[in-house]
Amino acid sequence: MLYWAVIFLIIAIIAAIFGFGGIAATSAGIAKILFIIFIILFLISLVFGFVRR
């Protein structure tokens, strides 16, 4: 999931360089959402890992 967040961030940066503001904003928004989901899943994984031990 982190991979996809980075891909969308790169797309946003490239779109911003070429002046496509709408595409850049949308890609940056998707990257932000994916990154937040990644962080949440990572923290849940850590908690369950500590609970099992």
N, C-alpha and C positions, 0 to 999 in steps of 0.2 A: 504494500500500500504506500509505503514511503517512496518507492520507486515511481509510482504514478504521480504522487504529489510533486516530485522533482521534475518529471516530464512536463506537467502542466505549468509549473513555474517557468521552465525554459521557454515553453510556447508563449507564455505571457510576456516574457522579456523580449523575445524576438518580435512579437506583434507590436509591442510598444515602440521598439526601435524603428519599425517601418510605418508607424503612425496609425495602426489599427486599434483605436482606443477601446471599442466595444469588445473585440475579441480578447484584448489584453486584460480587461477588467473581468470578463467571464472566466478566463483561464486562471487568473490569480484567485478568484473566488473559489473555484473548484479545488485548486491546490491548497488553499487555506482550510477548506472543509475536510479534505482527505488527510491533511496533516493533523487536524484536531481529532479525527476518528482514530488515526494511528496512535496518537498519544494516549487516548482513552483506552484503547485495546491493550497497549503496552502496560499501562498502569494496572488494568484488571489482571493481566497475565502475571505481573509481579506479585500482586496480592494473593492470587490463587497459588502461586509457587511457594510463597512463604507459609500459607495456611496448610498445605499438604505436608510440609516438613514438620 
